[in-house]
Structure formats: structure tokens, C-alpha cells
Amino acid sequence: MEVPILKQGPYLIASIQSALSDADLVELRDGLVEKVGRLRSKGVIVDVTALDVMDSFATRTLRDIAFMIRLRGAETVIVGIQPDVAFTMVQLGLTLEGVPTALDLEGGIAYLNKKSAASGREAKARGR
């Protein structure tokens, strides 16, 4: 199942609508990493609100997406992790360590806006 990737200003939004196979997750990873460069995106939001399960492969792939996109010069935030999913992830020792998360899409956009503003201030300070 293909995950739609929408461009919203300087950000890409990937909204996962249902459980994905391992191959689908790899396709999502590759598509996001490619589109970040092609569209010169400053950030990516991966919305997992519709997921009621996240296994170790999905967790690792989301973490890989965030790290790969960071190497491409953009930020990633995972949004919408459901309470039961978070509980299960913790119980199984699955972490998204080093990957920012937010409660919902609004929180994800606010996070990326804040990171973008901070990067702009740092770049301006270096230019002096």
C-alpha cells in the first residue's frame, strides 16, 4: 500500500493510513529520503495516528527515516502515536530514541517551525 506524501510549504507530510508490510515501509523510507532532496524540504512529518501496532521493524524503519533525512539536511518528527501503541513499545523495549515525537499534526508542524526558526537564527549569527 502506497503512503501518500503531501507537500505543505517547506514540509512533507506522510500519513500512514493502515498497517504496512515491511516492503511498504522500505518504499516509504526511500520515497521520503528522495523527495526531501528533490523538493528541498526542511522537514518531514510522519503521521502514525491510524496505526494500532508498531513492531520492531516499523520502529527501526521510522528511526532510520529520521536519521537519513537528518543527513539530507532536514528534520523529522513522528506524530500521533496512540497510547496503547506507546505502552506496548515501552513494554517491548522499542524506542524512537533521538527521534522527536509530537502528539498530533499540529504539534509536529509547531516543532518543525520552531526548529526552522532556530536554524535560521544560527545561520544568521554565523554570517556576522
Residue, then its C-alpha position, 0 to 999 in steps of 0.5 A: m500500500e502506497v503512503p501518500i506524501l503531501k507537500q505543505g510549504p517547506y514540509l512533507i507530510a506522510s500519513i500512514q493510513s493502515a498497517l504496512s508490510d515491511a516492503d511498504l515501509v522500505e518504499l516509504r523510507d526511500g520515497l521520503v529520503e528522495k523527495v526531501g532532496r528533490l523538493r528541498s524540504k526542511g522537514v518531514i512529518v510522519d503521521v502514525t495516528a491510524l496505526d494500532v501496532m508498531d513492531s520492531f521493524a516499523t520502529r527501526t524503519l521510522r528511526d532510520i527515516a529520521f536519521m537519513i533525512r537528518l543527513r539530507g539536511a532536514e528534520t523529522v518528527i513522528v506524530g500521533i502515536q496512540p497510547d496503547v501503541a506507546f505502552t506496548m513499545v515501552q513494554l517491548g523495549l522499542t524506542l524512537e530514541g533521538v527521534p522527536t515525537a509530537l502528539d498530533l499534526e499540529g504539534g509536529i508542524a509547531y516543532l518543525n517551525k520552531k526548529s526552522a526558526a532556530s536554524g535560521r537564527e544560527a545561520k544568521a549569527r554565523g554570517r556576522 
